[in-house]
Amino acid sequence: MARTGSNIRQRPDGWWEARIELPKGPDGKRRRRAVLGRTLKEVQAKRKQAVADIEKGIVKVAGREQTVTTWLDKWMEIKAGSGRWKSATVRNYEDVIEYYIKPYVGGIRLLELTAEHVEGMLAALSAKSTSTQKRAWSILTAALRMAEDRGLVRRNVARQAEPPKVIYRERPVLTTVEAKEVLGELAGPPQDWLYPLYVLSISTGLRQGEALALKWSEVDLDAGAIQVTGTLDRTERTTVAPKTAKSRRTLKIGPEVVEALRQQQLRQKVEESEGLDGLVFTSDEGTPLYDSTVRRHWRDICVRLNLHLDDESRPTLHWHDIRHSAAVLMLQAGVSAETVAWRLGHSSLNMVVRTYGWTSTNTYEDAADAMTAILS
């Protein structure tokens, strides 16, 4: 039996074997691993790579290699525990991982994951929107980046896969006539209990969570202005930090919004539905509104007015499309893209140009005045 030192020997069957000392296990016991090669040169190369892996913290023990799923779970535990993510972000990441990543690559051993596996995942998601595909790829890339930084993998294979190009599909929006029709229907008589929410949302383009988190302490009816300082978490039903730093903003509101909010304030006092949190929009008990309640109300209005229904009489307009509608109406009125981006709380002008496809000359210096002219 040939020996070359460094725990390398040739076995009776002709194969070369190298034994490597591993870090002690959790129980403190000694662990060893063997690598095999058909030639001395091959086993030496394998031994060298194995030693390098061990020095990086990669300990490959037969049957114990962690899978992509176990690493994603660990990564989420680390990220969620850092306190830097809002609970809504954590839930969003968990959903993407559970439905769009794990079913396709979760069972693969982390060290054996390849760019081809990632490309296969994206191919399996081809029926989904390009933004969903890009989201899955981005999250997997971020998780593998940490694995690479910690020496758990030799390289981030997701970066070697071709990421999908996001195609922004044009969403249906309300025309000026349709926006007036919606508000006219809700204005009554009798006035619908959510009429003030619709007036505010169509006029300002607030995100749903921002509108539902608005407090009376952030409303100045005499000055005709509101402050956007937070958003309502749909699960915890508490006010949390807004989406981005630029989401914090003070907006001028037109007289039609001021009047609707005065009516809302009076309604709360008459019905004694003022909540302890001082929210502008509450249930009859004074609790924060469920986003599902608002969405269901919107669907009913669309069906009642026969607005943008599909072949099965289902609304194709989502509540978030009211925000898109506000942006388009402002742009069509001649409000500059810069002003629209600021009013919507977008982090950059590019978001408005990319989503809505154009900029315009500024004929209205004030966006609130423009919406008042449109809706009056």
C-alpha positions as CSV (number, residue, x, y, z in Angstrom):
1,M,0.0,0.0,0.0
2,A,1.6,3.3,-1.2
3,R,1.7,6.2,1.2
4,T,2.8,9.8,0.5
5,G,2.3,11.4,3.9
6,S,-0.2,14.1,4.8
7,N,-2.7,11.2,5.5
8,I,-2.8,10.2,1.9
9,R,-2.6,6.5,0.9
10,Q,-3.4,4.3,-2.0
11,R,-6.0,1.6,-1.2
12,P,-5.9,-2.0,-2.3
13,D,-8.6,-1.3,-4.9
14,G,-6.3,1.3,-6.6
15,W,-8.1,4.4,-5.4
16,W,-6.2,7.1,-3.6
17,E,-7.7,8.3,-0.2
18,A,-6.9,11.4,1.8
19,R,-8.2,11.8,5.4
20,I,-8.9,15.3,6.7
21,E,-9.4,16.5,10.2
22,L,-12.7,18.4,10.7
23,P,-13.6,20.9,13.5
24,K,-14.9,19.1,16.5
25,G,-18.6,18.5,16.6
26,P,-21.1,20.1,19.1
27,D,-20.4,17.2,21.4
28,G,-16.7,17.9,21.4
29,K,-15.8,14.7,19.6
30,R,-13.2,14.4,16.9
31,R,-14.4,14.2,13.3
32,R,-12.6,13.2,10.2
33,R,-13.5,13.0,6.5
34,A,-12.1,11.1,3.6
35,V,-11.9,12.2,0.0
36,L,-11.1,9.8,-2.9
37,G,-9.4,10.2,-6.3
38,R,-8.4,7.9,-9.1
39,T,-4.9,9.4,-9.1
40,L,-2.6,10.9,-6.6
41,K,-2.9,14.3,-8.3
42,E,-6.7,14.1,-8.2
43,V,-6.9,13.3,-4.5
44,Q,-4.3,16.0,-3.6
45,A,-6.4,18.6,-5.5
46,K,-9.6,17.4,-3.7
47,R,-7.8,17.5,-0.3
48,K,-6.5,21.0,-1.0
49,Q,-10.0,22.2,-1.9
50,A,-11.5,20.5,1.2
51,V,-9.0,22.1,3.5
52,A,-9.7,25.5,2.0
53,D,-13.4,25.0,2.5
54,I,-12.9,24.1,6.1
55,E,-10.8,27.2,6.7
56,K,-13.7,29.3,5.2
57,G,-16.1,27.6,7.5
58,I,-17.6,25.2,5.0
59,V,-17.8,21.8,6.7
60,K,-19.2,19.2,4.3
61,V,-20.2,16.1,6.1
62,A,-22.0,13.4,4.3
63,G,-25.8,13.6,4.8
64,R,-25.6,16.8,6.7
65,E,-25.2,19.5,4.0
66,Q,-27.8,22.2,4.4
67,T,-30.2,22.7,1.6
68,V,-31.3,25.9,0.0
69,T,-34.4,25.8,2.1
70,T,-32.6,25.5,5.4
71,W,-30.3,28.4,4.5
72,L,-33.2,30.6,3.4
73,D,-34.9,29.9,6.7
74,K,-31.7,30.9,8.6
75,W,-31.3,34.0,6.4
76,M,-34.8,35.1,7.1
77,E,-34.3,34.6,10.8
78,I,-31.2,36.8,10.7
79,K,-32.8,39.5,8.6
80,A,-36.1,39.6,10.5
81,G,-34.2,39.6,13.8
82,S,-32.1,42.6,12.8
83,G,-35.1,44.9,13.4
84,R,-34.4,46.8,10.1
85,W,-37.3,45.3,8.3
86,K,-41.0,46.2,8.8
87,S,-43.3,43.3,9.5
88,A,-44.9,43.8,6.1
89,T,-41.6,43.4,4.4
90,V,-40.9,40.2,6.4
91,R,-44.2,38.8,5.3
92,N,-43.6,39.7,1.7
93,Y,-40.2,38.0,1.7
94,E,-41.6,34.9,3.4
95,D,-44.4,34.6,0.8
96,V,-42.0,35.0,-2.2
97,I,-39.6,32.4,-0.7
98,E,-42.4,30.0,0.2
99,Y,-44.3,30.1,-3.1
100,Y,-41.7,31.1,-5.7
101,I,-38.3,29.9,-4.6
102,K,-38.5,26.8,-2.3
103,P,-40.7,24.7,-4.6
104,Y,-38.1,24.9,-7.4
105,V,-34.7,25.0,-5.7
106,G,-35.4,24.5,-2.0
107,G,-34.5,20.8,-1.9
108,I,-31.1,21.3,-3.5
109,R,-28.0,21.2,-1.3
110,L,-26.7,24.7,-0.9
111,L,-23.2,23.8,-2.1
112,E,-24.6,22.1,-5.2
113,L,-26.8,24.9,-6.3
114,T,-25.9,26.1,-9.8
115,A,-26.8,28.9,-12.1
116,E,-28.7,26.4,-14.2
117,H,-30.9,25.6,-11.2
118,V,-31.7,29.3,-10.8
119,E,-32.5,29.6,-14.5
120,G,-34.7,26.6,-14.2
121,M,-36.6,28.3,-11.3
122,L,-37.1,31.4,-13.4
123,A,-38.3,29.3,-16.4
124,A,-40.8,27.6,-14.1
125,L,-42.1,31.0,-13.1
126,S,-42.5,32.2,-16.7
127,A,-46.3,32.2,-16.3
128,K,-46.0,34.8,-13.5
129,S,-45.4,38.5,-14.1
130,T,-41.8,39.6,-14.8
131,S,-41.9,41.6,-11.6
132,T,-42.6,38.4,-9.6
133,Q,-39.8,36.6,-11.4
134,K,-37.4,39.5,-10.7
135,R,-38.5,39.6,-7.1
136,A,-37.7,35.9,-6.6
137,W,-34.4,36.2,-8.3
138,S,-33.5,39.3,-6.2
139,I,-34.3,37.6,-2.9
140,L,-32.4,34.5,-3.7
141,T,-29.5,36.6,-4.8
142,A,-29.5,38.5,-1.5
143,A,-29.6,35.3,0.5
144,L,-26.8,33.7,-1.4
145,R,-24.7,36.9,-1.0
146,M,-24.7,36.5,2.7
147,A,-23.9,32.8,2.3
148,E,-20.9,33.8,0.1
149,D,-19.8,36.4,2.6
150,R,-19.9,33.8,5.4
151,G,-18.0,31.3,3.3
152,L,-20.9,28.8,3.0
153,V,-20.7,28.8,-0.8
154,R,-17.8,29.5,-3.1
155,R,-19.7,32.0,-5.2
156,N,-23.2,33.5,-5.6
157,V,-24.5,31.4,-8.5
158,A,-27.8,33.5,-8.8
159,R,-25.7,36.4,-10.1
160,Q,-24.5,34.1,-12.9
161,A,-28.1,33.5,-14.0
162,E,-29.6,36.0,-16.4
163,P,-32.1,38.1,-14.4
164,P,-35.5,38.7,-16.0
165,K,-36.2,42.1,-17.4
166,V,-39.2,43.7,-15.8
167,I,-41.9,44.6,-18.3
168,Y,-44.2,47.3,-16.9
169,R,-47.7,46.6,-18.2
170,E,-50.1,49.5,-18.5
171,R,-52.7,49.3,-15.7
172,P,-56.3,50.5,-16.3
173,V,-57.1,53.8,-14.7
174,L,-60.1,56.0,-14.1
175,T,-60.8,58.7,-16.7
176,T,-61.9,62.1,-15.5
177,V,-65.5,61.2,-16.3
178,E,-65.3,57.9,-14.4
179,A,-63.7,59.5,-11.4
180,K,-66.5,62.0,-11.2
181,E,-69.0,59.2,-11.7
182,V,-67.6,57.3,-8.7
183,L,-67.6,60.4,-6.5
184,G,-71.1,61.3,-7.6
185,E,-72.4,57.9,-6.8
186,L,-70.8,57.9,-3.3
187,A,-71.8,61.5,-2.6
188,G,-75.5,60.5,-2.6
189,P,-77.8,61.3,-1.2
190,P,-77.5,59.5,1.1
191,Q,-73.7,59.9,1.3
192,D,-71.7,56.7,1.5
193,W,-69.7,56.3,4.7
194,L,-66.5,55.9,2.7
195,Y,-67.0,58.9,0.5
196,P,-64.4,61.0,2.3
197,L,-61.8,58.2,1.8
198,Y,-62.5,58.1,-1.9
199,V,-62.3,61.9,-2.3
200,L,-59.0,62.0,-0.4
201,S,-57.5,59.1,-2.3
202,I,-58.5,60.2,-5.8
203,S,-57.4,63.8,-5.1
204,T,-54.0,63.0,-3.6
205,G,-53.0,59.5,-4.8
206,L,-52.2,58.4,-1.3
207,R,-51.3,54.7,-0.8
208,Q,-54.1,52.8,0.9
209,G,-52.0,52.3,4.1
210,E,-51.1,56.0,4.2
211,A,-54.8,57.1,4.0
212,L,-55.9,54.5,6.6
213,A,-53.1,55.7,9.0
214,L,-53.9,59.4,8.7
215,K,-54.7,61.0,12.0
216,W,-56.6,64.1,12.8
217,S,-53.5,65.6,14.4
218,E,-51.9,65.4,10.9
219,V,-54.9,67.3,9.3
220,D,-55.1,71.1,9.2
221,L,-58.5,71.8,7.7
222,D,-58.1,75.6,8.0
223,A,-54.8,75.5,6.1
224,G,-56.0,72.8,3.7
225,A,-53.1,70.5,4.3
226,I,-52.3,67.0,5.6
227,Q,-49.1,65.4,6.8
228,V,-48.2,61.9,5.7
229,T,-46.0,60.3,8.4
230,G,-46.8,56.6,8.4
231,T,-48.7,53.7,7.0
232,L,-51.2,51.2,8.5
233,D,-49.7,47.7,8.8
234,R,-52.5,45.4,7.4
235,T,-51.8,42.6,9.8
236,E,-50.8,44.3,13.0
237,R,-53.2,47.1,12.3
238,T,-50.9,49.6,13.8
239,T,-49.2,52.6,12.3
240,V,-45.6,52.0,11.2
241,A,-42.9,54.0,9.3
242,P,-43.8,54.9,5.7
243,K,-42.4,53.0,2.8
244,T,-39.5,55.4,2.1
245,A,-38.0,58.6,3.5
246,K,-39.6,60.6,0.7
247,S,-43.0,59.1,1.7
248,R,-43.0,61.5,4.6
249,R,-44.5,64.6,3.1
250,T,-47.0,67.5,3.6
251,L,-49.7,67.8,0.9
252,K,-52.0,70.6,0.1
253,I,-55.6,69.5,-0.3
254,G,-58.4,71.2,-2.2
255,P,-61.7,72.5,-0.9
256,E,-63.6,69.4,-1.9
257,V,-61.3,67.3,0.2
258,V,-61.5,69.7,3.2
259,E,-65.3,69.6,3.1
260,A,-65.4,65.8,2.9
261,L,-63.0,65.5,5.9
262,R,-65.2,68.0,7.9
263,Q,-68.1,65.7,7.2
264,Q,-66.1,62.7,8.3
265,Q,-65.1,64.5,11.5
266,L,-68.7,65.3,12.2
267,R,-69.8,61.7,11.5
268,Q,-67.3,60.3,13.9
269,K,-68.6,62.6,16.7
270,V,-72.2,61.9,16.0
271,E,-71.7,58.1,15.8
272,E,-69.1,58.2,18.6
273,S,-66.7,56.2,16.5
274,E,-63.6,58.3,17.3
275,G,-60.8,55.9,18.0
276,L,-58.2,56.2,20.8
277,D,-55.5,56.6,18.1
278,G,-57.3,59.6,16.6
279,L,-57.5,58.0,13.1
280,V,-59.5,59.8,10.4
281,F,-61.0,56.6,9.0
282,T,-62.4,54.1,11.5
283,S,-65.0,51.4,11.8
284,D,-68.2,52.0,13.8
285,E,-66.3,50.8,16.9
286,G,-63.5,53.3,16.3
287,T,-61.0,50.7,15.3
288,P,-58.7,50.9,12.3
289,L,-60.3,49.9,9.0
290,Y,-59.3,46.6,7.5
291,D,-57.8,47.0,4.0
292,S,-60.0,44.1,2.9
293,T,-63.1,46.1,3.9
294,V,-62.0,48.9,1.6
295,R,-61.1,46.6,-1.3
296,R,-64.5,44.8,-1.1
297,H,-66.3,48.2,-1.0
298,W,-64.4,49.3,-4.1
299,R,-65.2,46.1,-6.0
300,D,-68.9,46.6,-5.2
301,I,-68.8,50.2,-6.6
302,C,-67.1,49.0,-9.8
303,V,-69.8,46.4,-10.3
304,R,-72.6,48.8,-9.5
305,L,-71.2,51.4,-12.0
306,N,-70.1,48.7,-14.6
307,L,-66.5,50.1,-14.4
308,H,-63.8,48.1,-16.1
309,L,-65.3,44.6,-15.7
310,D,-64.0,41.5,-17.4
311,D,-66.0,39.0,-19.3
312,E,-67.2,37.4,-16.1
313,S,-68.3,40.8,-14.6
314,R,-65.3,41.0,-12.3
315,P,-63.6,44.3,-11.7
316,T,-60.2,44.7,-13.3
317,L,-59.5,47.9,-11.4
318,H,-57.8,47.3,-8.0
319,W,-57.8,49.8,-5.2
320,H,-54.2,50.7,-5.9
321,D,-55.3,51.7,-9.4
322,I,-56.9,54.7,-7.8
323,R,-53.4,55.9,-7.0
324,H,-52.4,55.3,-10.6
325,S,-55.5,57.2,-11.7
326,A,-54.6,60.2,-9.6
327,A,-51.1,60.3,-11.1
328,V,-52.4,60.1,-14.7
329,L,-55.1,62.7,-14.1
330,M,-52.5,65.1,-12.7
331,L,-50.2,64.5,-15.6
332,Q,-53.0,65.0,-18.1
333,A,-53.9,68.3,-16.4
334,G,-50.4,69.5,-17.0
335,V,-48.8,69.0,-13.6
336,S,-45.1,68.3,-14.0
337,A,-43.8,64.8,-13.5
338,E,-41.5,66.1,-10.7
339,T,-44.5,67.5,-8.8
340,V,-46.4,64.2,-9.3
341,A,-43.5,62.1,-8.1
342,W,-43.2,64.3,-5.0
343,R,-46.9,64.3,-4.3
344,L,-47.1,60.5,-4.6
345,G,-44.1,60.1,-2.3
346,H,-42.0,58.2,-5.0
347,S,-38.3,57.9,-4.2
348,S,-37.4,59.1,-7.7
349,L,-38.8,60.8,-10.8
350,N,-37.9,57.7,-12.8
351,M,-40.7,55.8,-11.2
352,V,-43.3,58.2,-12.6
353,V,-41.7,58.4,-16.0
354,R,-41.3,54.6,-16.2
355,T,-44.7,53.8,-14.9
356,Y,-46.8,56.4,-16.7
357,G,-44.7,56.8,-19.8
358,W,-44.5,60.6,-20.2
359,T,-43.7,63.9,-18.7
360,S,-45.7,67.1,-19.4
361,T,-45.4,70.8,-19.5
362,N,-46.5,72.4,-16.3
363,T,-49.7,74.3,-16.8
364,Y,-50.8,73.9,-13.1
365,E,-48.3,75.1,-10.6
366,D,-50.3,73.4,-7.8
367,A,-51.4,69.8,-8.0
368,A,-54.2,70.3,-5.5
369,D,-55.6,73.1,-7.7
370,A,-55.4,70.8,-10.7
371,M,-57.3,68.0,-9.0
372,T,-60.0,70.5,-7.8
373,A,-60.4,71.7,-11.4
374,I,-60.7,68.1,-12.7
375,L,-63.2,66.8,-10.1
376,S,-65.3,69.9,-9.8
